[in-house]
């Protein structure tokens, strides 16, 4: 309201707090976020202690904060927030195998809870199965001896063909072999493909006599009673030149789940109908996980102050998994490795309603609870461990009330929807009625700053950034574009 009055906020008051930036699309919230952190990096980026001890991780759903190179059409190149010397960028993609991958620890990759929510495992049957598989080291011990492991796989095939269970059709055997081949990937030999084709052509089932046979049914068919049946099945698999040494990390976890699943259903320990949906989801989601994640206990996300993780080219499933997995791991590492709070961690989530929504019809209740509990713990307990959360969203009504109520500082841009205004009103108890009435008419680039960083709420216009520091969120100029 006073254009000549400069408004300063203290570094401790704002950055040693949880921050919420809210406003409808086009109201300037991304610009405010960029301005806050660009100003901070201007002052501190050259300080050795800042570079060593401060880490900011920005989850970018729309690719607004990654640098852009100049093109023939757009001569403007950007270094959003700060120069490349102060930040690393991860441009993740599930469309292509050429995207970057974020490093996670092996402990995080083996977390049964993660796989339970990732695969939408049912609480009573599939989740206990996953927990049992991931906590066991049985299959790792068998990987040490390829001959022993091939014998076990061959024995599974032999027992499946000799089983009297009519549900144990030939597809069980073929699917087992195909799953193992898929787990091996490029390490799968051509001989394996030939064996699968041979099984597909010659392994048949006679429903009248309820038994398997090889080749064609004749007056004296080759069946499970034939002396060479074991050689045709188990022996053929034991003769394969299979190398399991390349199975690591995500592939190894998938391999364990697959072998335990077929071992259980062939042995009659588990119900096929209960567990088969889990295996189908495993087949579709593991390839996406491998495109965006690499398991590495030695590599940190970044050794620079800022890391930007762009999810622009990531599908919906991974958009929910990656931020939760990354933030939980960073929080746990910080909590356990820095008891004296000498280091600082700020997790910045743009378009936070994508992952902090309290209501979602596209996911299981267990998944939603795990996701919200992860971030609610960070916002409730993180301050004690030097971990702070910055969220920006156009739909505060969608975000968990627990999270909104625990924020210390708010930057409120234009909000039109009454539900969004009421969500903020319930959380920001010290904002006066006049300020709330202004929320729906605030111009672009103007916001109400409220919270512990200012004694009273104040309407401010955010100072302009240099063009190269701006986020890639400009509204296009349609008239100018159409007249070019």
Secondary structure per residue as TSV (DSSP state, phi and psi in degrees):
chain	resnum	aa	ss	phi	psi
A	1	X	-	360.0	-15.1
A	2	X	-	-123.2	90.4
A	3	X	T	-56.9	-26.1
A	4	X	T	-85.9	-7.8
A	5	X	-	-89.4	118.4
A	6	X	-	-79.6	136.2
A	7	X	-	-112.4	117.1
A	8	X	-	-105.1	143.8
A	9	X	-	-122.6	143.7
A	10	X	-	-76.3	144.4
A	11	X	H	-61.4	-48.1
A	12	X	H	-62.9	-42.5
A	13	X	H	-64.5	-31.9
A	14	X	H	-98.3	-42.0
A	15	X	H	-91.3	-13.7
A	16	X	T	-97.1	46.7
A	17	X	S	-154.9	166.1
A	18	X	-	-88.0	134.5
A	19	X	E	-119.1	139.1
A	20	X	E	-122.2	127.8
A	21	X	E	-119.4	113.6
A	22	X	E	-124.5	145.0
A	23	X	-	170.7	151.1
A	24	X	-	-61.4	159.9
A	25	X	T	-58.0	134.2
A	26	X	T	86.2	3.6
A	27	X	S	-87.7	-12.2
A	28	X	S	107.6	13.2
A	29	X	H	-67.8	-37.8
A	30	X	H	-64.8	-35.9
A	31	X	H	-65.7	-41.9
A	32	X	H	-63.3	-43.0
A	33	X	H	-59.4	-47.7
A	34	X	H	-63.5	-38.8
A	35	X	H	-63.9	-43.8
A	36	X	H	-55.9	-50.9
A	37	X	H	-81.1	-28.0
A	38	X	H	-65.3	-40.7
A	39	X	H	-63.6	-40.9
A	40	X	H	-62.6	-46.8
A	41	X	H	-67.8	-30.6
A	42	X	H	-59.0	-40.1
A	43	X	H	-82.9	-33.6
A	44	X	H	-116.5	-11.1
A	45	X	T	-59.6	-27.0
A	46	X	T	-88.1	-4.4
A	47	X	-	-79.9	122.5
A	48	X	H	-56.4	-40.1
A	49	X	H	-68.1	-34.9
A	50	X	H	-64.2	-46.0
A	51	X	H	-64.7	-31.5
A	52	X	H	-82.4	-38.6
A	53	X	H	-110.2	-12.6
A	54	X	E	-104.6	133.3
A	55	X	E	-132.8	130.3
A	56	X	E	-121.9	125.9
A	57	X	E	-118.8	116.9
A	58	X	E	-106.0	116.7
A	59	X	E	-87.9	112.7
A	60	X	E	-114.0	103.9
A	61	X	S	-74.5	-28.3
A	62	X	S	-114.1	9.3
A	63	X	S	69.0	29.7
A	64	X	-	-82.0	-19.3
A	65	X	S	-112.4	9.6
A	66	X	S	-90.6	149.9
A	67	X	-	-69.4	149.3
A	68	X	-	-125.0	135.0
A	69	X	-	-86.2	151.3
A	70	X	-	-66.2	144.2
A	71	X	-	-124.4	176.7
A	72	X	S	-63.3	-37.4
A	73	X	S	-77.9	-40.3
A	74	X	-	-120.9	106.5
A	75	X	-	-75.8	-4.8
A	76	X	-	-85.7	121.3
A	77	X	-	-102.0	152.2
A	78	X	-	-127.0	152.3
A	79	X	-	-131.7	77.2
A	80	X	-	-60.7	131.9
A	81	X	S	70.8	-55.0
A	82	X	S	-155.6	171.2
A	83	X	-	-71.1	161.3
A	84	X	G	-62.2	-22.4
A	85	X	G	-67.8	-17.2
A	86	X	G	-105.8	1.2
A	87	X	E	-149.9	155.3
A	88	X	E	-115.2	145.3
A	89	X	E	-117.7	134.9
A	90	X	E	-116.6	107.7
A	91	X	E	-99.0	93.2
A	92	X	E	-79.0	153.1
A	93	X	E	-153.3	134.2
A	94	X	S	-101.1	-3.4
A	95	X	S	-82.5	-27.6
A	96	X	-	-136.4	154.1
A	97	X	T	-85.6	-0.7
A	98	X	T	-91.6	-2.5
A	99	X	S	-71.7	167.1
A	100	X	-	-71.0	163.2
A	101	X	-	-129.2	137.8
A	102	X	E	-89.6	138.6
A	103	X	E	-82.0	134.5
A	104	X	E	-127.7	159.1
A	105	X	-	-76.6	157.9
A	106	X	H	-65.2	-32.1
A	107	X	H	-63.9	-41.0
A	108	X	H	-67.1	-37.5
A	109	X	H	-67.9	-27.0
A	110	X	T	-96.9	6.2
A	111	X	-	-66.0	115.4
A	112	X	H	-58.5	-33.6
A	113	X	H	-64.6	-39.9
A	114	X	H	-59.6	-47.5
A	115	X	H	-69.8	-30.1
A	116	X	H	-62.5	-46.3
A	117	X	H	-78.5	-33.3
A	118	X	H	-63.3	-38.0
A	119	X	T	-99.3	11.4
A	120	X	T	50.8	44.2
A	121	X	-	-69.1	136.3
A	122	X	-	-69.4	147.9
A	123	X	T	-67.3	-36.4
A	124	X	T	-90.7	-26.1
A	125	X	T	-121.3	-50.9
A	126	X	H	-76.5	-39.9
A	127	X	H	-63.1	-45.7
A	128	X	H	-61.7	-35.5
A	129	X	H	-61.8	-47.4
A	130	X	H	-62.1	-42.5
A	131	X	H	-62.3	-40.4
A	132	X	H	-66.0	-41.4
A	133	X	H	-67.2	-48.0
A	134	X	H	-72.6	-23.2
A	135	X	H	-88.0	-9.4
A	136	X	-	-92.4	147.3
A	137	X	-	-110.4	14.4
A	138	X	H	-58.5	-50.4
A	139	X	H	-71.2	-32.4
A	140	X	H	-61.4	-39.4
A	141	X	H	-65.6	-35.0
A	142	X	H	-73.9	-25.2
A	143	X	H	-65.6	-20.6
A	144	X	T	-66.9	-23.5
A	145	X	-	-127.4	96.4
A	146	X	H	-56.4	-34.9
A	147	X	H	-64.1	-43.6
A	148	X	H	-64.2	-42.0
A	149	X	H	-67.1	-41.0
A	150	X	H	-62.7	-36.9
A	151	X	H	-64.2	-38.8
A	152	X	H	-66.5	-43.6
A	153	X	H	-63.8	-43.3
A	154	X	H	-61.5	-39.3
A	155	X	H	-65.9	-35.5
A	156	X	H	-61.4	-44.2
A	157	X	H	-64.0	-44.0
A	158	X	H	-62.0	-45.1
A	159	X	H	-68.2	-33.4
A	160	X	H	-64.5	-39.9
A	161	X	H	-74.8	-25.2
A	162	X	H	-93.1	-3.9
A	163	X	-	-68.6	142.4
A	164	X	-	-85.9	-1.3
A	165	X	-	-72.8	119.3
A	166	X	T	-68.2	-20.8
A	167	X	T	-75.0	-10.8
A	168	X	-	-86.6	66.3
A	169	X	-	-78.4	179.4
A	170	X	H	-66.7	-19.2
A	171	X	H	-66.3	-27.5
A	172	X	H	-62.2	-46.0
A	173	X	H	-65.0	-48.1
A	174	X	H	-64.8	-40.0
A	175	X	H	-65.7	-38.9
A	176	X	H	-58.7	-48.1
A	177	X	H	-65.9	-40.6
A	178	X	H	-64.5	-39.2
A	179	X	H	-64.2	-43.2
A	180	X	H	-64.7	-41.9
A	181	X	H	-60.4	-41.7
A	182	X	H	-65.4	-38.9
A	183	X	H	-63.7	-38.5
A	184	X	H	-71.0	-28.0
A	185	X	G	61.3	-128.3
A	186	X	G	-69.7	-15.0
A	187	X	G	-83.0	-3.8
A	188	X	-	-75.4	124.0
A	189	X	-	-76.1	161.7
A	190	X	H	-62.7	-31.7
A	191	X	H	-60.6	-31.0
A	192	X	H	-67.4	-43.7
A	193	X	H	-62.1	-40.4
A	194	X	H	-64.5	-40.3
A	195	X	H	-64.3	-41.1
A	196	X	H	-63.3	-42.2
A	197	X	H	-63.2	-38.5
A	198	X	H	-63.5	-44.6
A	199	X	H	-63.2	-39.5
A	200	X	H	-65.4	-35.3
A	201	X	H	-81.6	-35.8
A	202	X	H	-111.5	-20.8
A	203	X	E	-84.8	114.2
A	204	X	E	-129.3	167.3
A	205	X	E	-130.5	127.4
A	206	X	E	-99.1	107.4
A	207	X	T	-69.0	-27.3
A	208	X	T	-67.0	-44.2
A	209	X	T	-97.2	-0.4
A	210	X	T	48.0	53.2
A	211	X	E	-150.5	155.4
A	212	X	E	-80.0	151.7
A	213	X	E	-145.7	162.9
A	214	X	E	-109.9	134.0
A	215	X	S	77.6	-126.6
A	216	X	S	-109.9	153.0
A	217	X	-	-82.0	119.8
A	218	X	-	-129.8	-168.3
A	219	X	T	-64.9	-30.1
A	220	X	T	-133.2	74.9
A	221	X	-	-70.4	156.3
A	222	X	E	-82.9	107.0
A	223	X	E	-120.2	-172.4
A	224	X	T	-65.8	-17.4
A	225	X	T	-83.3	-13.2
A	226	X	S	-66.9	144.5
A	227	X	T	-64.7	-24.5
A	228	X	T	-96.4	9.3
A	229	X	H	-63.2	-41.8
A	230	X	H	-63.9	-36.0
A	231	X	I	-68.5	-36.8
A	232	X	I	-67.2	-29.8
A	233	X	I	-104.6	-77.8
A	234	X	I	-62.5	-42.4
A	235	X	I	-62.9	-38.0
A	236	X	H	-64.2	-37.3
A	237	X	H	-73.5	-40.2
A	238	X	H	-63.9	-23.7
A	239	X	T	-82.8	-9.7
A	240	X	S	-70.0	143.3
A	241	X	-	-85.1	65.3
A	242	X	-	-84.9	136.2
A	243	X	-	-121.0	115.6
A	244	X	-	-99.2	3.2
A	245	X	T	-67.6	-21.1
A	246	X	T	-81.0	-5.2
A	247	X	-	-75.8	111.4
A	248	X	-	-133.5	153.1
A	249	X	H	50.9	-116.1
A	250	X	H	-62.5	-42.4
A	251	X	H	-62.3	-38.0
A	252	X	H	-66.9	-41.3
A	253	X	H	-63.0	-43.4
A	254	X	H	-62.1	-42.5
A	255	X	H	-60.2	-44.2
A	256	X	H	-62.2	-44.5
A	257	X	H	-63.8	-42.5
A	258	X	H	-63.7	-50.0
A	259	X	H	-64.3	-39.4
A	260	X	H	-68.0	-36.4
A	261	X	H	-61.4	-50.4
A	262	X	H	-70.4	-33.2
A	263	X	H	-62.8	-41.4
A	264	X	H	-67.8	-45.5
A	265	X	H	-75.7	-31.9
A	266	X	H	-70.8	-34.0
A	267	X	H	-81.4	-10.4
A	268	X	T	81.7	15.9
A	269	X	S	-81.9	-24.1
A	270	X	S	-132.1	157.0
A	271	X	-	-86.7	124.2
A	272	X	H	-59.5	-41.3
A	273	X	H	-64.5	-29.8
A	274	X	H	-74.6	-36.3
A	275	X	H	-101.3	-20.6
A	276	X	H	-61.2	-35.6
A	277	X	H	-61.0	-31.5
A	278	X	H	-63.7	-42.3
A	279	X	H	-67.6	-36.1
A	280	X	H	-64.7	-42.0
A	281	X	H	-68.0	-34.3
A	282	X	H	-59.5	-43.2
A	283	X	H	-64.9	-32.8
A	284	X	H	-88.1	-29.5
A	285	X	H	-94.8	-28.0
A	286	X	H	-61.1	-43.8
A	287	X	H	-57.4	-36.2
A	288	X	H	-69.5	-40.0
A	289	X	H	-59.8	-43.5
A	290	X	H	-66.4	-23.2
A	291	X	H	-76.2	-23.0
A	292	X	H	-118.0	-10.0
A	293	X	E	-129.7	140.1
A	294	X	E	-127.5	139.6
A	295	X	E	-92.4	117.9
A	296	X	-	-153.4	114.2
A	297	X	S	-80.2	-11.8
A	298	X	S	-99.4	-18.7
A	299	X	-	-100.6	132.0
A	300	X	-	-87.8	161.7
A	301	X	S	-60.8	-42.4
A	302	X	-	-160.2	152.3
A	303	X	S	-108.4	11.9
A	304	X	S	-106.3	164.6
A	305	X	S	-62.3	-33.0
A	306	X	E	-123.4	136.4
A	307	X	E	-125.4	127.4
A	308	X	E	-108.9	122.1
A	309	X	E	-109.5	106.2
A	310	X	E	-90.3	126.7
A	311	X	E	-109.5	20.3
A	312	X	E	-59.1	-38.9
A	313	X	E	-103.7	28.0
A	314	X	-	-109.8	139.2
A	315	X	-	-72.6	172.6
A	316	X	H	-61.4	-42.0
A	317	X	H	-60.7	-47.8
A	318	X	H	-73.0	-24.0
A	319	X	H	-63.8	-28.4
A	320	X	H	-89.7	-31.1
A	321	X	H	-75.6	-48.5
A	322	X	H	-61.3	-50.0
A	323	X	H	-60.6	-42.0
A	324	X	H	-64.2	-45.8
A	325	X	H	-63.2	-45.5
A	326	X	H	-66.6	-47.8
A	327	X	H	-65.7	-40.5
A	328	X	H	-63.7	-43.2
A	329	X	H	-64.8	-45.7
A	330	X	H	-62.2	-40.0
A	331	X	H	-65.6	-45.8
A	332	X	H	-63.8	-42.6
A	333	X	H	-62.5	-45.8
A	334	X	H	-62.6	-43.2
A	335	X	H	-64.4	-38.1
A	336	X	H	-89.7	-25.0
A	337	X	H	-103.9	-7.3
A	338	X	-	-133.5	68.1
A	339	X	T	-64.7	-23.6
A	340	X	T	-91.5	1.0
A	341	X	-	54.9	46.9
A	342	X	-	-86.4	-14.9
A	343	X	S	-113.3	161.1
A	344	X	E	-124.6	137.5
A	345	X	E	-134.5	127.3
A	346	X	E	-123.4	118.9
A	347	X	E	-98.6	116.5
A	348	X	E	-108.6	121.7
A	349	X	E	-119.3	107.9
A	350	X	T	-85.1	150.5
A	351	X	T	50.7	52.4
A	352	X	T	-66.4	-19.8
A	353	X	H	-61.9	-19.0
A	354	X	H	-63.3	-31.0
A	355	X	H	-124.7	-8.6
A	356	X	H	-110.9	15.3
A	357	X	B	-68.5	135.0
A	358	X	S	-83.4	-13.1
A	359	X	-	-131.1	128.5
A	360	X	-	-155.3	127.2
A	361	X	T	-90.4	-3.0
A	362	X	T	-100.2	11.4
A	363	X	S	-144.7	161.0
A	364	X	-	-73.4	160.7
A	365	X	H	-64.6	-37.7
A	366	X	H	-63.7	-40.7
A	367	X	H	-65.1	-45.0
A	368	X	H	-62.8	-43.4
A	369	X	H	-62.7	-43.0
A	370	X	H	-64.5	-41.9
A	371	X	H	-63.0	-48.2
A	372	X	H	-69.1	-40.2
A	373	X	H	-61.6	-35.7
A	374	X	H	-60.2	-50.6
A	375	X	H	-78.3	-29.8
A	376	X	H	-68.0	-34.2
A	377	X	H	-66.2	-41.3
A	378	X	H	-61.2	-43.8
A	379	X	H	-77.0	-25.8
A	380	X	H	-85.8	-36.3
A	381	X	H	-113.6	-13.8
A	382	X	G	-59.6	-36.8
A	383	X	G	-54.0	-36.3
A	384	X	G	-66.7	-22.6
A	385	X	G	-111.0	13.3
A	386	X	T	73.3	28.0
A	387	X	E	-117.2	127.3
A	388	X	E	-127.5	154.8
A	389	X	E	-121.1	132.3
A	390	X	E	-119.3	123.2
A	391	X	E	-123.1	141.1
A	392	X	E	-125.3	134.2
A	393	X	E	-156.6	149.5
A	394	X	S	-94.1	-6.2
A	395	X	-	-132.1	75.0
A	396	X	G	-60.4	-25.7
A	397	X	G	-63.2	-29.9
A	398	X	G	-77.0	-19.4
A	399	X	B	-84.8	145.7
A	400	X	-	-49.9	132.3
A	401	X	H	-60.2	-35.2
A	402	X	H	-58.7	-42.5
A	403	X	H	-69.6	-46.7
A	404	X	H	-62.1	-39.0
A	405	X	H	-71.9	-19.1
A	406	X	T	-94.5	-0.5
A	407	X	-	-70.9	147.8
A	408	X	S	-99.6	-32.3
A	409	X	E	-131.6	140.9
A	410	X	E	-127.2	138.1
A	411	X	E	-120.7	105.7
A	412	X	E	-105.2	108.4
A	413	X	-	-88.4	-170.1
A	414	X	-	-59.8	125.9
A	415	X	-	-126.7	125.3
A	416	X	-	-98.4	-42.7
A	417	X	-	-69.2	131.5
A	418	X	H	-62.0	-35.8
A	419	X	H	-62.8	-40.0
A	420	X	H	-66.7	-41.8
A	421	X	H	-63.6	-42.7
A	422	X	H	-66.1	-35.4
A	423	X	H	-61.9	-41.2
A	424	X	H	-71.9	-39.0
A	425	X	H	-61.0	-38.3
A	426	X	H	-67.5	-31.2
A	427	X	H	-86.8	-38.9
A	428	X	-	-98.2	82.9
A	429	X	T	-70.8	-21.6
A	430	X	T	-94.7	11.1
A	431	X	S	-91.1	130.7
A	432	X	-	-78.6	166.4
A	433	X	H	-62.5	-38.3
A	434	X	H	-62.0	-39.9
A	435	X	H	-64.8	-40.7
A	436	X	H	-63.8	-38.2
A	437	X	H	-67.2	-24.6
A	438	X	H	-79.8	-19.1
A	439	X	G	-55.6	-36.9
A	440	X	G	-80.1	-9.1
A	441	X	G	-120.7	9.5
A	442	X	-	-64.5	133.0
A	443	X	-	-72.6	162.4
A	444	X	T	-58.2	133.9
A	445	X	T	89.6	-3.2
A	446	X	E	-111.7	140.3
A	447	X	E	-146.2	166.1
A	448	X	E	-99.4	121.3
A	449	X	E	-95.8	122.6
A	450	X	E	-143.2	150.5
A	451	X	E	135.1	-162.5
A	452	X	T	-71.3	-15.2
A	453	X	T	-81.5	-12.9
A	454	X	S	-137.5	141.4
A	455	X	S	-68.2	-34.0
A	456	X	S	-133.4	152.1
A	457	X	-	-61.4	140.6
A	458	X	E	-139.1	137.8
A	459	X	E	-83.7	124.6
A	460	X	E	-129.5	149.6
A	461	X	E	-102.8	126.2
A	462	X	-	-74.6	126.4
A	463	X	-	-60.1	148.4
A	464	X	-	-68.4	146.3
A	465	X	-	-92.7	158.3
A	466	X	-	-65.9	151.3
A	467	X	G	-55.7	-37.0
A	468	X	G	-72.3	-19.5
A	469	X	G	-91.0	-9.9
A	470	X	S	-69.0	144.3
A	471	X	-	-69.6	159.0
A	472	X	S	-84.9	64.2
A	473	X	-	-132.3	21.8
A	474	X	-	-64.6	143.8
A	475	X	-	-76.6	131.1
A	476	X	-	-66.2	149.2
A	477	X	-	-93.9	96.8
A	478	X	H	-70.5	-40.7
A	479	X	H	-62.2	-45.5
A	480	X	H	-64.4	-39.4
A	481	X	H	-64.9	-42.2
A	482	X	H	-71.6	-18.6
A	483	X	H	-96.8	-3.2
A	484	X	-	-65.1	360.0
